[in-house]
């Protein structure tokens, strides 16, 4: 009787790690081409930046989880073990070339029980919900919902260039 409940609980815990890992990996594809301004709007101000050359810059974001979850088991003589826990830290490095995302890389103790790099999901979650620079034209007519965010506001149009009028000389 308890076996199906235990298996269901384990499957649910594994699914959480899987979806975070899948999101982190999908971001490595979907965020390519995103502008630096949109990246900072959805992921926040980077913890560190480094200019590599005139065209390339690195933005670094970090997350640290105090409690990795799981179940801690203490056995006599052997000691304590954590079962089903996950990593505790992630550093996401975003490479920008000409102010556009050209690479997203993860490092750290960032694996979930099922899936790699899942601890990194909080860093890019906002960008994956609605990547502003990748928004399609159909989103402009969308309405607000409890299930998804409204579209990002359009960038303001540049001010019009001043108009110069040349008048002919009158009376001479």
N, C-alpha and C positions, 0 to 999 in steps of 0.2 A: 504494500500500500504506500509506503514512504518512498520507494524507489522511483516511481514516475515523477513525484514532486521534486525529488532531488535532481533528477535528470533535467527536468524543466528549468529549475533554478540555474543549473550549470549552463544550459543552452542559452538562457537569457543573459547571464554574465558574459558569455563568450560573444554573443551578438553585439553587445555594447562595444567591446574591443574591436570587433570586426568593422562596425560602421565607422568608428573613429579612424581606424587605419585606412579604410577605403577612401574616406573624405580627404585625409592628408595626402594620399597618393593621387587622387583625382585633381587636387589643387595644383600639383606639379604640372598638370596638363592644362587645366582651365585658366590658370592665372597668367599664362604666357601672353605677353603683349599688353598687360594692364599698365596703365600709367602710374608713375611714382606718386602723384597726388591721390589717385584713387586707392592705391595700396595703403597709403597712410590714413585715408579716410575709413577704410574697412578693417585694417589690422592695427591701427594706432601708430603713434610715433615710435620709431625703432629705438631699441635700447642702445645700440651702437651703430655708427656708420663709418665707412672707410672708402675713400676715393682711391681707385686703383690707377686710373689714367683719365684722360680728358673725356672719355666716353663711358667708362665703367665705374659703377659704385656698388658697394655691398651694404645692405641693411640687415642687421641682426636683431632677432626677437627671441626672448627666452621665457620659459615657463617652468615653474618648479611646483611639484605636487607634494604636500607634506605627508599625506596618507595614501600609500599605493593601493589600498584596499586588500581584498583577499581574506583568508582565514589564517590566523597564526596558531600553529599547533606546537605544543611543548611536549616532547617525549623524554622520559627519564633516560639518562646517560647520553643520548644522542643530542639533545638540545632542542631549540625552537626553529621552526621552519614556517615560512609563509607560503600558503598554497593559493594559487589563483591571483596573486598580486601582479602589479604591473610596474613599469618603469616610473621614475620619479622626476625626470627632467628632460627638457628638449630645448635645443637651440636651432632655430630656423634661420637660415641665411638666404636672403633674396638677392640675386644678382640683377642689377639694372644696367642695361645698355641703352644709351641715348634716352634716358628717363622712361624706359619701358622694361617690364619684367622679362628677363631672358633666362632665368633659372631659379629654382627653389630647391634647397638642400636641407636635410635634417641631420642632426647629430645629437648624441647624448644617450642616456639610459631611458629610451623612449618607446619601448615595445609594450604592447598589451598582451594579456594571456593568449589571445587569438589575434594575430596581425602585428605588423611592424609599424613603427612610427605613430601609433595611435595617441600617444601622450601629446603630440604636436597639434592635434586637432583644434584646441582652443585658440591657438595663434591665428589660424586661417579660417576659422568657422564663419566669421562675419563676411569675409570675402567670398566664401563659397555659397552663402545664402543669397547674395545678390552682388556679383562682381560688377561694380558701376561702369567701368569702361567697356565691358563686354555686353551691356544691356542691349537687347534687341528693340527694334522699332515697335513691336507689338506690345511691349511693356508700357509704352507711353499712355495707352488707353486703359490700363489695368486699374481696378478699384482696390481699396484697402480690404484686407481679410484677416481673420485670426490665424490663418494657416500660412500666410506668406507676407513678406514686407512689401510696402508700396515701392514703386520705382524711384530711383535716385533722381533728384532734381537735375534738370538740364544745366549744362554749364552756361553762364551768361554770355551773350553775344558780345564781341568786341565793340567798343564805341565807334560810331561812324567817323570816317576821316573828315576833317574840316573842309568845307567847300569854299573855294576861292572864286570870286566873280571878278572878271576884268571888264571894266566899263570904258567905252570910248570917250575920248576927250570931247567935250561939248563947248562950242562957242569960240574956238580959236582957229 
